[in-house]
Amino acid sequence: MAEQSNAPKPDGAALVDIYRRMLRVERNDDAIRKTIRRGRLTMPYYSARGQEVIPATIGHLLNDEDQICTIYRGIQDMVAKDMPLRPLWAEIAGRVDGTCKGKGGPMHLTYPEMGIMVTTGIVGSSMPIANGLGWAAQLDGSKRVVVAFFGDGASNIGAFHEALNLASLWKLPVIFVCPNNGYGEHTSYNLATSVDKISTRAISYNMPGFTLDGNDPDDMYAHMSVAIERARAGEGPTLLECKTFRFLGHVLGDDDFYIPKEEKEAAIAKDPLPALRARLVAEGHANEEQLSKMQADLEAEIADAEEFGMNSPLPSVDELRRDVFAEEIAA
Amino acid sequence: MSGIQKMNGIQAINAAMVEAMEADPKVLVLGEDIADPQGGGVTGTMRGLSTQFGEHRVRTTPISEQAIIGAAIGAAMAGYKPVAEIMLMNFTTVAMDMIFNHAAKLRFMSGGQTSVPITIRTLTGAGWQTAGQHSDHLEGWFAHSAGIKVVCPSNPADMKGLLMSCIQDPDPCIFVENGMTLFAPGDVADDQGPIPLGKANVMVEGSDLTIISWSGQILRCQMALAGLAEAGISAELIDLRTISPWDKEAVLASVAKTGRALVVHEAVRNFGPGAEIASTISEELFGQLKAPVKRLGGAYCAVPFAKVLEDAFVPQPDDIIAAAKSLMG
């Protein structure tokens, strides 16, 4: 589709905004990893370093009222949707000013005011819930759309198949986005998945499905624009398989023994972040000075958020009795 | 003028649905065979709703329990009040991730930012020779899961009133219908309104022992009461109605009066909900008890098919009489 002349193309301003979102994701990821390594944060962390084009392009194309359901490797999806970083950092630090008051943590970050509705730690479970949000949008007569993120491993779990079937039957405004990074935990795609492309599974559910280069902003922009337009027009769901690579394994500390060295080196050599930066300069969409200022501003925002989060108070143990139900449980 | 109608549980549940859907356009219904062209659900409890309220609010789904509960969760997070039918309680097992990891926990894990006010209606119970995968009483599983309320009504009036409360409740509820009680007629007041969750019903007052039960076992306890009266034993019968949160105050007040307690449920006895109730009574009333707290529950096996085995699986009136007598020493 991206090759077609009528495919939607990002203009210079769109590319700069996509780059800003990628950089926000990458700088934040870097800060989280440094803070964990310093021993100041104790949390399981699933870095999406290398996958930034996907959330950044989607973040650029979605409106604030559009909703997402994401997964344990999902902080990039929120940061790219411009979630404020202070409540994010307070949450991953387990503090009261966290968006979930420190009760969800990095695997359950939630921020409904910007459409970040569910973060699940269960493979595949973002999709059935995204359908319900899409059903509500349909009943409301709203134009909002819902994006369900899931990994390539999740296309082998039952929830994927049940959710795609229902979304297609009910023509729900849901876009199923699979960043396919080639590995589910430690097992490579071809050992776990019976088809060459996850997008071919869309045929079974009578919905459009595409495999695209998830590290190419033009390809992402073209496919995602069409999928969003289709969902807003009431024409139903789309499955997008976005090929990418995770630079840092499944979980932080994973030594990647199961990934061939050449495969990883080749992927890192094609790091999409410096590639887009070079393109912005080469095509005259931004100059070095502007991009350095952008980076400095983002780093200042992240440093402020980290400081805020790490200094927020710890939750009271009374929180164990709150939010189980609407009504607080008696002590 | 308000009167009283004789109706069965199916009619009472249907009446609750009609009132809830008329009162609140956010109430939705979804499940297998739920719309009128498919029969209004497996027992016809939802009959008429899609015709009256439209198939956009009353949607037949594929046989996809994860997708059903997922759709209900998402719609609830966006402000709707979905009532999802899972045809039989054993089929909740294939949607447990959605129910346990998501519906029950999202309020807590999001620090109260999101909530999931869904009602899951489901049907179960031995007595129909439907054997090991169509009959289990799993209320103990759900009562063990923080964040979901568990309701097990025994009669038509309670079915109407408790279902109305489940639909209005801001948290997820599982509403367990029992195949023996669903078809038994009872009196329902025309103006029967919501019955608060977490409140037990003292059905029969007595002085010698307290029998605590719910759902289909209430019928067998009622049959046992006559035998106990003949033996000169005055039993108090409490219908717990809500298993989680359960009405500790009512149970403890009754046992404090009688000094003896017998818990009767159809769920398998081992690690069943009766253990929680018996343990609480023992902890709170240890010095006042005249006998150890006793439990009757389903046998530790799959629900069997052969009628003779199925009957033996479930506590019968004679078992209840024998257990009560044993407490009298």
Interface residues (C-beta under 8 A of the other chain):
Chain A: C69 G98 T99 C100 K101 G102 K103 G104 H108 T110 Y111 P112 M117 V118 T120 G121 I122 S125 M127 P128 I129 A130 N131 G132 L133 G134 W135 A136 A137 L139 D140 V146 G158 A159 E162 A163 N165 L166 L169 W170 R322 D323 V324 F325 A326
Chain B: L28 H56 R57 R59 T61 P62 S64 Q66 A67 I69 G70 A71 A72 I73 G74 A75 A76 M77 A78 G79 Y80 P82 V94 D97 M98 N101 H102 L106 R107 F108 M109 S110 G111 G112 Q113 T114 S115 A146 G147 K149 P170 D171
